[in-house]
Each structure stands twice: as C-alpha cells, then as structure tokens.
Amino acid sequence: MGNSTSRETQVVVDALASVNALLPAPWALTARTDAETVDQRFDAVVDLTGPVGAFARLVVEAKRSASVSSAAIVSTLRDIGRAAALPVLYASPYIGPALRKALAAEGFSYADATGWVRLALDDPPVVVTGQGAAKAPKDRASSAVTRLNGVAASRSIRALASTDAPVGVRELAAAAGVSPGSVSKLLATLVAEGIVERDEAGKITSVRRRDLIRRWTHDYSFPSTNPVVAYFIAPRGLPRAIDRLVDVAPVMLTGSAAARTLLPDGATPVAPMRLLALYATDPRDLARSLGLIDADPTTANVVIAAPADQRILPDDGVAVAPAPLVVADLLTLPGRADAEAEQLMDSLEATDPAWKDDDGSRS
C-alpha cells in the first residue's frame, strides 16, 4: 500500500474494516495493491465498488496517532487532495470528536479502528456514517493517560480549562500543582483526541474546553470519583440550609448553587434548584450541623462529598468550586443537570472565547 509502514498499513486495514462493516452488499471498499495504480506519495489508494458499475477511487492518509493539531491534519489533507485530484479518506486508530467535526466541515471522509466512520462522496452519491468508542483506546506502546479520573488528571484539567493559551507544559504543571510528567501523559491523550493542540515546540496553543470537560466526565463523576458521598434531606428547605452554611464553614458549593454564583448578575437559571451539592471534609459532620436527615439518592435534596482532592476545600468560609469542576459536577450529579451545565458554559463562553470551537460554534 503506497509508502506505508507496517503500522500505517494496519491502520488502513482497520479503517477499511470499519467502513466495510457498514456497507450493504454488494458495496465494498478495497485497497489497491498494483504498483501502477498506487502512487508512492500516498499511504494507500482504495476503490469503492457498488452495484451497476458504481465506482469511486480515494487516497488514504493514515496516522498512527493524532499527535499534531486538527488544523495541521486538515491542511495536509487539502494538499493531498489537490495532488491526487481524488477524494481523501483519513484513517487513524481513533479520531476524537473535535477532529471528526473539523474533517466533516472540510468534506473529508474518515474511519478509525473503533468504528467512527464518515464516508461521503458526490459521485457516486454515498453517505455512510458509523459510531465508535467514546474515548481513545490505550496504545500499549504509549505512556499516555487514557482514564482521566485521578487527582493529578483532575488538577491538570481544571488548569487547562482555566489557563489562557499559549502555555508550556511546565507552566501548566506549576499552575495545576502536579509534575510535568503527569501533564505530558495527559496531553498525549488529549492531543490524540483533538481536544488540545500543540505547536512544534510543544506549547499548548488551543484547548476546546467544552470538549475537554465532556471528555473528563467519561471517567469522572461526582458520585463515583469522590471517596465519600452522602445524601440527605433538608427538612426546612434548601434556602434555609444555604443560609446556615456560613455558620458551619469551611464548605464549598458545587452544582446548581455554585452555577448560580457564576452566572452574570441578573441571569435567570434555566431550572429550579432541586439539589444542593456541597464539598466538605466530613459530610456527615456537616449534615449534623445543618440538621439534615439521611436519605437515598432518589429522594435527597442535599448531597455532600468529601472530595478526592482535598486541596480544593477552603481554609475557612463558604467558597465556590472552580468553574470547570462545577460544570463536570452538573453533568454527573443525580438528575444530570445538563441544561444548567450548558447555561453555565454559554456564560463562560461570553467572557472567554476559548469555550467556543474554532468555528465559533458550541463544542
């Protein structure tokens, strides 16, 4: 197959298998192997054949990992398309949501080993799509972090979502309070999934913050990541429980209560507050001080967690959790306050364009 290495050849094979699994008979996508047809400038040349003589030829660009920016990949594919005067299929072991969006916006077809497929042609008119894995599978040869649920990952993600680019690895590690090695491993996964882009010097140049938070919540959740989570009922109502927090501090607001403090003055929350979510060193001690009653998750209107990362707690008073954590908690708390999370991200976007995609749309 062209000038592909053995690894790139496997990437092409896996991508073609994903496409062919979706094509109805007698359609098929096959790689050319004859030397006269296969231009050595391309990783592969493939033919799509169908009924009644339907036929199309595509060139393939295969990457073992998306270790370069989405913009650079798209630029390379444009050059390949012009050189070949043929449609281009991008193949990779995994293609993340941001890169999929960028490829589709440019009209490129793509396929990965997990099942993400977009084959779109004008002649013959063909549109085939498939859904793959929510996150990249771990490469055995890679030291990248693929589960984003540890304290170091959480600190790094909060820093990524709050720090302006461009920023270097050591600078970000210092802001997050973690080792540069931890940041580097995390970035390998986020770059591969098209969420973070880096320049040739390794500096982070772009972070798709909505995509970053959503990717985080594939592994992080308020009920399962925090080591102690307890549910209660506030018998005298949530407003009274909130008013009493100043008397039992230190405590940290998250979820709906925190989102309300982060919205602009005068903004009306999109949903009534049904659940008060808090962080505290000892959830049950706080509950006793507030006069709360034990409950189960289905009936509770208060949930209190001892955070996995104790460093987020204030030394005194009532504090508000960092905005990225508030969004992640809204997306994963019981009842899933997705609308409130979207409203908060819209608000953050209004003051910080980094919460937008490159094209200005929602991530």
Sequence and secondary structure as in RCSB ss.txt:
>XXXX:A:sequence
MGNSTSRETQVVVDALASVNALLPAPWALTARTDAETVDQRFDAVVDLTGPVGAFARLVVEAKRSASVSSAAIVS
TLRDIGRAAALPVLYASPYIGPALRKALAAEGFSYADATGWVRLALDDPPVVVTGQGAAKAPKDRASSAVTRLNG
VAASRSIRALASTDAPVGVRELAAAAGVSPGSVSKLLATLVAEGIVERDEAGKITSVRRRDLIRRWTHDYSFPST
NPVVAYFIAPRGLPRAIDRLVDVAPVMLTGSAAARTLLPDGATPVAPMRLLALYATDPRDLARSLGLIDADPTTA
NVVIAAPADQRILPDDGVAVAPAPLVVADLLTLPGRADAEAEQLMDSLEATDPAWKDDDGSRS
>XXXX:A:secstr
 TT  HHHHHHHHHHHHHHHTTS TT EEEE   TTT  TTSSEEEEEE GGG EEEEEEEE SS  S HHHHHH
HHHHHHHHHTS EEEEES   HHHHHHHHHTT EEEETTS EEEEETTTTEEEEE   SS    TT        S
HHHHHHHHHHTTS SSB HHHHHHHHTS HHHHHHHHHHHHHTTSEEE TTS EEEE HHHHHHHHTTT  HHHH
SSEEEEEE TT HHHHHHHGGGS SEEEEHHHHHHHHS TT   SS    EEEE S HHHHHHHHT EE  TTT 
SEEEEE SSGGGS SSSEEE  HHHHHHHHHHSTT  HHHHHHHHHHHHHH GGGS TTSS  
